[in-house]
Amino acid sequence: MSEAEHELSVSCHIAAPRAICWKVWTDLKDEWFCPKPWRVDVIEEDLRPGGRSAVQMFGPDGEETGPMEGVFLEVAPGERVVTTDAYAAGWAPQTPFMTAIWDFADEDVDGDGGTRFTATARHWDAEAKARHEAMGFHPGWDQMMAQYKALCETSAASA
């Protein structure tokens, strides 16, 4: 099995430097992390390996996702963040769904000093990947990516 076999991914060029993209990722998650009109509450983001990552999403008609709980596996500021829901804080095992990988790389297009941002969901098996696709991975993550890109570029323009 290749690493990519159970992956779903979205990527885009952002006309903003990595430092701004990183700041938006870390400080403004409540403004881009889920497709509008849904909203997200960031419960905790302890950005260090083993630190807790917990968010909860709320829909426009009162829907809720129970808290999405996990831990950070890797944090390389401005470069990469890896989280998994295979564990809750304190390395308490829980039923895994995916590992999320967020990559930031320099990508200068026409002198814009931009960033290539890639968000990857790596699943344990084909069934989990198919379930995520059926839940609307691409419409949801594509919209999340568009919101993130717009927020990064607006932040860069006002910096």
C-alpha positions as CSV (number, residue, x, y, z in Angstrom):
1,M,0.0,0.0,0.0
2,S,1.3,3.4,-0.9
3,E,1.0,6.4,1.5
4,A,-1.4,8.1,-1.0
5,E,-3.7,5.1,-1.3
6,H,-6.0,6.3,1.5
7,E,-5.4,10.0,1.2
8,L,-7.7,12.9,0.2
9,S,-6.0,16.2,-0.4
10,V,-6.6,19.8,-1.4
11,S,-3.9,22.3,-2.4
12,C,-3.7,25.9,-3.6
13,H,-1.3,28.8,-4.3
14,I,-1.8,31.7,-1.9
15,A,-0.4,35.1,-2.8
16,A,0.9,35.7,0.7
17,P,4.1,34.8,2.5
18,R,4.4,31.7,4.7
19,A,4.6,33.8,7.8
20,I,1.2,35.3,7.2
21,C,-0.3,31.9,6.2
22,W,1.1,30.4,9.4
23,K,-0.4,33.2,11.5
24,V,-3.8,32.8,9.9
25,W,-3.6,29.0,10.4
26,T,-2.7,29.3,14.1
27,D,-4.6,32.5,15.2
28,L,-7.7,32.7,13.0
29,K,-8.9,29.0,12.7
30,D,-12.4,30.0,13.8
31,E,-12.7,32.1,10.7
32,W,-11.8,29.5,8.0
33,F,-11.7,26.0,9.4
34,C,-15.2,24.8,8.3
35,P,-17.4,25.7,5.3
36,K,-19.7,28.6,6.0
37,P,-22.5,28.9,7.0
38,W,-21.2,26.4,9.6
39,R,-18.9,27.8,12.3
40,V,-16.2,26.3,14.5
41,D,-15.3,26.9,18.1
42,V,-11.7,26.2,18.9
43,I,-11.7,24.5,22.3
44,E,-7.9,24.1,22.5
45,E,-4.9,24.1,20.2
46,D,-1.8,23.2,22.1
47,L,0.7,23.5,19.3
48,R,3.4,21.0,20.3
49,P,3.8,17.3,19.8
50,G,1.4,15.6,22.2
51,G,-0.6,18.8,22.7
52,R,-4.4,18.7,22.5
53,S,-6.3,19.7,19.3
54,A,-10.0,20.1,19.9
55,V,-12.7,21.9,17.9
56,Q,-16.4,21.7,17.6
57,M,-18.5,22.6,14.5
58,F,-22.0,24.1,14.6
59,G,-24.4,24.2,11.6
60,P,-26.9,26.9,10.7
61,D,-29.8,24.8,11.8
62,G,-28.5,23.8,15.2
63,E,-26.4,20.8,14.0
64,E,-23.3,19.9,16.0
65,T,-20.4,17.7,15.4
66,G,-19.4,16.5,18.9
67,P,-16.0,17.8,19.8
68,M,-13.4,16.7,17.3
69,E,-10.6,15.6,19.6
70,G,-7.0,14.7,18.8
71,V,-3.4,15.4,19.4
72,F,-0.6,17.1,17.5
73,L,2.1,14.7,16.3
74,E,4.4,17.2,14.6
75,V,4.6,21.0,14.7
76,A,7.2,22.7,12.5
77,P,6.2,26.4,12.6
78,G,5.6,27.8,9.2
79,E,6.3,24.4,7.5
80,R,4.1,21.6,8.7
81,V,1.5,20.5,11.2
82,V,0.3,16.9,11.7
83,T,-2.6,16.0,13.9
84,T,-4.4,12.7,14.5
85,D,-7.7,11.7,16.1
86,A,-6.3,8.3,17.0
87,Y,-5.6,9.7,20.5
88,A,-7.1,12.2,22.8
89,A,-5.0,14.4,25.1
90,G,-2.8,12.4,27.4
91,W,-2.4,9.7,24.6
92,A,-5.7,8.2,25.4
93,P,-6.5,5.9,22.5
94,Q,-9.8,6.4,20.7
95,T,-11.3,5.1,17.5
96,P,-9.2,6.7,14.7
97,F,-10.7,8.3,11.6
98,M,-7.7,10.2,10.1
99,T,-4.4,12.0,10.4
100,A,-4.4,15.5,9.0
101,I,-1.3,17.0,7.5
102,W,-1.0,20.7,6.8
103,D,2.0,21.7,4.6
104,F,3.3,25.2,3.9
105,A,5.9,25.8,1.2
106,D,7.4,28.8,-0.5
107,E,5.9,29.2,-4.0
108,D,6.7,32.5,-5.7
109,V,4.4,33.2,-8.7
110,D,5.2,36.3,-10.6
111,G,7.0,37.8,-7.7
112,D,4.1,37.5,-5.2
113,G,6.3,35.8,-2.5
114,G,3.5,33.3,-2.1
115,T,2.9,30.0,-0.5
116,R,1.8,26.5,-1.6
117,F,-0.7,25.3,1.0
118,T,-1.7,21.6,1.1
119,A,-4.2,20.0,3.4
120,T,-4.2,16.2,3.5
121,A,-6.5,13.7,5.2
122,R,-4.7,10.3,5.6
123,H,-7.1,7.5,6.5
124,W,-6.5,4.2,8.1
125,D,-8.2,2.2,5.4
126,A,-10.3,2.4,2.2
127,E,-13.6,2.4,4.1
128,A,-12.7,5.4,6.2
129,K,-11.5,7.3,3.0
130,A,-14.8,6.4,1.2
131,R,-16.8,7.5,4.3
132,H,-15.0,10.9,4.3
133,E,-15.6,11.3,0.5
134,A,-19.3,10.5,1.1
135,M,-19.5,13.1,3.9
136,G,-18.5,15.7,1.3
137,F,-14.7,15.9,1.7
138,H,-14.2,17.8,-1.5
139,P,-17.0,20.4,-1.3
140,G,-16.2,21.0,2.3
141,W,-12.4,21.0,2.2
142,D,-12.4,22.9,-1.1
143,Q,-14.6,25.7,0.5
144,M,-12.4,25.6,3.6
145,M,-9.3,26.1,1.4
146,A,-11.0,29.0,-0.5
147,Q,-11.9,30.7,2.8
148,Y,-8.3,30.2,4.1
149,K,-6.7,31.5,0.9
150,A,-8.9,34.6,0.9
151,L,-8.2,35.3,4.6
152,C,-4.4,34.9,4.0
153,E,-4.4,37.2,1.0
154,T,-6.5,39.8,2.8
155,S,-4.2,39.7,5.8
156,A,-1.1,40.1,3.4
157,A,-2.7,43.1,1.7
158,S,-3.3,44.8,5.0
159,A,0.1,44.0,6.5
